[in-house]
Each structure stands twice: as structure tokens, then as C-alpha cells.
Amino acid sequence: MRSLFQIAAILVIAVPAIASNETDRQVNPDVPRGTVTTGVFDRSEIYPGTTRNFSVYVPAQYDSTKPANLMVFMDGRNYVRPGGPFRVPTVLDNLIAQEAIPTTIAVFVDPGTLSATKNGAKNRSNRSFEYDAMSDRYAKFLIDEFLPVALKDLNVSSSPLDRAVCGISSGAICAFTVAWHRPDQFGNVLSHIGSYTNIRGGIVYPGLVRKTHQSPKPIKVYLQEGVDDLDNVHGDWPLANHDLAAALQFAGYQYKLEMTEGGHSAKWAGEVLPGAIRWLWDEDAESTKIPSTATKPKWEPHPDAIRQAGVPEGTVEVMSPWESKVFPGMVRDWAIYVPAQYDPKTPAALMVFQDGERMRKIDGRWRIPIVFDNLIARGEMPPTIAVFLNPGHDQSKPRQRNRSSNRGFEYDSLGDRYARFLTEEILPVVEQKYNVSSDPQRRAIGGSSSGAICAFTVAWNRPDQFGKVYSNVGSFTHLRGGNIYPGLVRKTEPKPIRVYMADTSGDVDNAFGSWPWANQRMASALKYMGYDVRFDWAEGYAHNADYGSSRFPDAMAWLWRNETHQPVVDTSDDLGGDYPLLRLLIPGEGWEIVAKDLGFADAPCADAEGNFYYSDMRAPAVYRVDAGDGQQTKIADVPVSGLMFGPDGLLYGCQGSKRQVVAIDPENGTTKTVASDLRPNDLAITKDGTLFVTETPTSRVLRINPGNGEVVIADEGINKPNGIALTADGGTLAVSDYGGDRTWTFRVNADQSLDAKMPTMPMRVPIDPEGEFNFNEPPPRQATAKGDGMAIDRAGRFYVTSELGVQVFDPSGRPCGVLPKPDPSKPLTSCVLAGEGHRYLYVTNGKTIYRRLVNADSNKPVAIP
């Protein structure tokens, strides 16, 4: 799913493929052949409970008295297979015999598998948790646990210059991550169609690499990528690899970018593998050099940026300098444009511009008052009041070169601080003076460079206030964490905002990012998610207003056009194991109220027919909502914080205040104590009736035998275990952490014991709007995600309620996305699939219960009517 602007940009800097000798991939009878031995590794404490196959290639030329070079391949079976696309042993045989590379031992290691021990449960792959994570966990596994076993009795060089780590797709980013954390162990990286996307946070690598430009890590990196690689829920692979390559070049790394034909397949990577290995071990190998395309074409104003006879002119009122409370100590100049057609009886549209003084100059590049006069007169945009705001300046500091001291902090910081400044301080003044529409679709915000990302951030945080965004040469880079936006866009329920973007290939490339690649990644993400987006792109130019201003009148006509957007959604690039939000959400379906004005809603659950149950903790009562007609019936006068049906037909609930777990008869409301002297929060029940209960205050997960009330500690150590759920096969137990940033999974064994404990689901943690948005650092985050109640649908997705909303994960624990809270001002305590066919996602959100129809039964694309 490649758009025209992306194809053009990618092909412009594509590196010609290395000419490789096909005979290097074929068995040559005159070449000595190495040996391949196999083994199984099942002793990991870092990835407990996992088992993995591995192979070791030892070349015929190996001399145990001399240290050999080392190459470690992730997804090893794909690289070692004789008839596969890589055929590494054969390639190494030939290259070593030619003396094109040193004598090299290769280790091929597969990702871990959690083998089920419970009858009917399925084995569980640990690949994504191992490969896509950004931590040093896998490096520790390789270096401390696995390689000492795989390389036993083999003499391998300890110099990182003689050691390489290799992989494809997620295995490629894993290889890069290992070398990134441990360049003392691995000095070379071989990456095929690398997943430098937002599977588990890898989108941040270009920014991290650029931060090392004054002291690059001693690693050499080969990148192969296909021009038709994926554009899916996790990111745009070609753009991601280009972005990383640009970062490596800027920071002074020795690297090679090789663009081949094809997509997300090993076919093309295998064809160029011999040349890639030659380059990797060549001490004099040349790096790729992507040239700058910056130009300075002659600028001419757009015809609509020139005064036209007979066109009524609006007025610009310069306001008194504004002293902010949201940004204490900061003062700013600002002005308001009022069109000649403004009628106080009719609400006018509104548009806010950052860097306002520059944008409103009628002899500058933008000339916005003139453009608005002309477009409004022709009816190409509604009568629109424009607010021109300069960034804040610290009154106690002198201005330097007429620059405002607080611009970077205000504009580049994520979070809602600047939105609050607008909605709490500036807009009330404007609304007091003029009749301005409150409809977000008649409100726009725009800017250039850092002013552009500021505009997007405002609309992203407050789509209820601004439904349109204008962005020119937007700084979606690592100035203060804005490089994460493409990943957030792809994994957040689409917001009702229309976005215009403009950028050029000659935009800036510096220590904080590549503006051209960042804008392309951003536009690609918006397009993938079905946003109403237009991206104007040109070759050349620079980081200025020349191209953007020349397109500005057309941009305004497009942004303000009267047209209902019909989302175009294409998930064809999502692989079979990907679970995009776009396949969960059903077009036109949103949240609807099930119950309101409750004391405090919690403990949602469902029976086999889809009837919905919940507790009003303050009534107190438990209610049943009929799946057919929605009729509500009280079934018990008790409060519970967790509720689930057991195989005996009774409802089991947690009563933390009474330190007990109870069973409720749904027919007559009678209750009995199942277990006492504990502090239960939530529960999950196995098919044989065993209860797993979270005890949040004590950091414990308990196992309860409902027959005799026996309580056993099943796990300790999760900070604040809260929500809990079992997969359909009963083989995996998931537990959220209200006091952390992960949701954990366990293997459930045949005797109901738990092991293989791992934090497999990374929770998105809210940005702290009051935190320190430091320059060239990630945005500050709140302390925890506040993971709460959980549910699992029939397609295997995990749903975890949190401070941000419902966080959705695929069966392997990869984040699919976030559904924001229906009511952002209230806590989101839990969720369940219920209603007719169990096709509705119900959530308890403070005093209200909501539901929405979702595609919970499958991961197939949703048909759009």
C-alpha cells in the first residue's frame, strides 16, 4: 500500500543492489563443506519456561588453536535451511574458501516457545517479546545464557570487530538492539527488512542513533530493505529503514543501505546475502552516502496571496501583550484577523496560527490576511476569524535575535499544556469579543516547523475543540519526543480531525531527525488509519516557507472544503498475525450508554447467552442486563469488584472490604463465602472451577479451591496486580499491574500451578503534562499505566483498561492500539465482551457503563458499507 509520494521519495535515494555471484549460494563440489550440528536450549532464566532449537555451523577451515569469527542469526532455521532463500552454510563455505571473509562460525537460534502442559492448551510463541523489545534482555540471554552453551569447546574471537549479529524482520531489529546495548560483544549488524517500527517501540531508534553523533557506537550496520515492504498497523517499513539509514549517516556510522526489489520476504535478502556478508567483513567497505537535495528555487507568491481589486479586506487588531498563567512568566504578542464578511449574528469559523507575527505579515511569505480575504470572498472557505499568536518569551530575559525564549518548550512539547493555554486563556478572550463557532469542524489550527507539530498536538489532545490541522515542514522529530507520533497514530482509534501537510526532500536533517522522512512517516500513518489527509511533497527546497507558502491558498481551500470524508481503509499489508484496530472497529459504530448515574460501576461480566452483569459498588447491588431487550434486573444487594461465572452456574465475586470471595446464586441473589481472610480485587476461573484472584495490596496472585476454600499463593512480585483473565484454552493467565507499565502472562500448568512469568504486554503510559519536557529527550510519562480490568475476545485479543483507555493486544502480546475512554474525566475500571453474540465491548467508566459493537470474533478485515 504505497502512495505516490512515498514511491518517488524512496526511489530517489534507492541504492543500487550489490552485484552478487549466484554461485556463492550454490553448493560447489570443489569447496570444503563445514558441519552443522543441532541442539535444544531449555535452560533460560531470562525467558523462563521457553524451549528453542539451534544449530551451529563450523567451517572446514576451522582451527581450534585460532579464534574464529562469529555470526549469530535470529530465526535461525530460516537462515540455515539448505533449500531456503539464505543457505548460510553454503554461502559461508564458498566465501571462506575464496578467502573473501575470515574463518567464521555461525550460530542459528530460533525464538523461544512456551510448550503447553495443560490438556487442550496451545503452545505459545515468545518471538515478539524476545525480538521486538527495546531492552537489553535478549542481549543478556545471548551473552550470559545461550552462547556459552552453543559455543562450548569452540574457539571464538572475543573482539566485537570479529562478531556479528543478524536477523530478518523482527529478528533484524533484535540484532540491532543486541549490538546497540552490547557493542563490546558485537560490532557488526546484518539487518534484512528490519522492523524499525512501532511493534514494541522500535520507532524511536533514528532519534536514539542521532543522539550519539558526537560519539557513535562502534558498530557497523548493513540494512537491506525492499521497496514494496509493509505499510501496516506497526509502521511503514521502507520509510522506517530509510529514516534509520539517514540517522546512521548523520551520526557518522559505517553503514550500508541496500534497496532491493520486493516486499516483506526473504527472497530478495537471500539473493544479495553473499555481497552483504562480504561488505560486513570488509575492513575497507564504503558507506552509503545519501546526498542532500536542498535547493533554492525562485519564490513567487501564489495569486491568492496578492491583493485583488474589489475584494473586501478584513481587519487585523493587534492585542495587548498576553501574560500567561499556564506558562508562568511568559508574555507574548498576538493579533486577531476579522474578515469583512463577519456577522456578529452568525458564528464565524476560527483558525489559530503559531508564530503569528510572521504568518500575518502581508509582505512576507504567508500573507494570511490577504489569502483569507480572497478565499472568503470567493466562498472557498467560510468567514473565518484568525488568531495569530507568537510564542511566549520570559520577561526577565533579553531577546536574542528577536527570538522568543519559550518557543521550543511550548511548541515541541507533547501533552495538553499548550491546548490548555489556548482553551483556558486565549480563546475565552476571542469568544468574548466575537461570535465564534464551537463546532470543532469549524475550528482549525496551523503552523510551520515546530509550530506545525504544536498545531497537531493541540488537535490530537483536544479534537473536541479543533477538527482541522495545517502543517508545513512539521517537526515530527526528536526535539522533545515528537518522533513517536506516527506510531501513536497507527495505534490509536482515529480521531475526527482533517490534516493538511506539506514538506520537501530538501528539508533539514540534523541531530534531532530527518524532517523529510519524519513527515513521510507521519503522512503514511494518517493515510493508513483512514484520516482525511493531504500531503503535498516536492523535491528540493529547504526548511523554510517557500514551498509551503506557495501551496498555502490551495491548502486552505482543501482544508475548509465542504465534503464529508469517507475513510479509505486498507489492511492488506497487515500480516496474518497482525491485529490492527482497523479490523476490530466497525465503521460508524461508537460508544452508547448502557447505564448511567450509578454510584460507581465495576465488575462487568457475561453469561453464555451474552447477558451482561455489573456491580454498582455504592448502591450496593449486582445487576443483570438482558442481551436482547436491555432490560435491567437487580439480582443481589452486594458490592463486588470482580465478577465471573463459574462452571457450576454461580457468580463468583471479590469483596475486598469484607476480605472475602463470595458465590452468588443469580436466580435468587443468595450469597455464600468461598474464601476469607484475604484482600481480593479481581478474579478469573478455570474450566474446572479453580479461582485465580489478584490481591492488589499484597502484590500477590492467589489460587483458590472453591470446594474447600483452600488458598495458595500462586505468584508474588507484581507491584499491584489488578485485572486478570484466562485465554480460551486455559493455558495462559494474564495479569495487569495497576502500579506498573506492563501486563504479565503466566503458563497455567495441568496442576493449575503458574510458571513462565514474563511482562509480555507493554502498556502505553500517559504523558505527564506537568512534567519536564526536556530538549532532545522523550516526553515525560506518568508513573504508571494504571492497568485495571481485563477481557479476552474469541479472536484472542487482550483488552486491558487503563488511565488512557482500553489498551488492546494481539495474542502474542503486541500492542494493537488504544481506545480512549468514553468519559476521559472518570476512571475506566474494567471491560467484558457481552451482549448479543458477545460482539459488544462493555466498559465501566466511573458512574456510567458504555458499550460498542466490535469485530471481536475474528481478525478478518471489516467490510465498509
Secondary structure, DSSP 8 states (H G I E B T S, - for coil): ---HHHHHHHHHT--------GGGGS--TTS---EEEEEEE---TTTTTEEEEEEEEE-TT--TTS-BEEEEEESHHHHH-TTSS--HHHHHHHHHHTTSS--EEEEEE---EE---STT---EE-HHHHHT--SSHHHHIIIIIIHHHHTTT--B---GGGEEEEEETHHHHHHHHHHHH-TTT--EEEEES---STTTTGGGHHHHHHTTTTS--S-EEEEEEETT--EETTEEHHHHHHHHHHHHHHTT-EEEEEEESSSSSHHHHHHHHHHHHHHHH-TT------------------GGGS--TT----EEEE---EE-TTTTTEEE-EEEEE-TT--TTS-BEEEEEESHHHHH-TTSS--HHHHHHHHHHHTSS--EEEEEE---EETTS--BTTB-TTHHHHHH--SSHHHHHIIIIIHHHHHHHS-B---GGGEEEEEETHHHHHHHHHHHH-TTT--EEEEES---STTTTGGGHHHHHHTB---S-EEEEEEETTS-EETTEEHHHHHHHHHHHHHHTT-EEEEEEESS--SSSHHHHHHHHHHHHHHT-----------TTS-TT---HHHHB-TT---EEEE-S-S-EEEEEE-TT--EEEEETTTTEEEEE-TTT--EEEEES---S-EEE-TTS-EEEEETTTTEEEEE-TTT--EEEEEESS---EEEE-TT--EEEEEGGGTEEEEE-TTT--EEEEEE--SSEEEEEE-TTS-EEEEEETTSSEEEEEEE-TTS-EEEEEEEEE----B-TTS---TTS---B-S------EEE-TT--EEEE-SSEEEEE-TTS-EEEEEE-SSTTS-EEEEEEESGGG-EEEEEETTEEEEEEB-TT--S-----
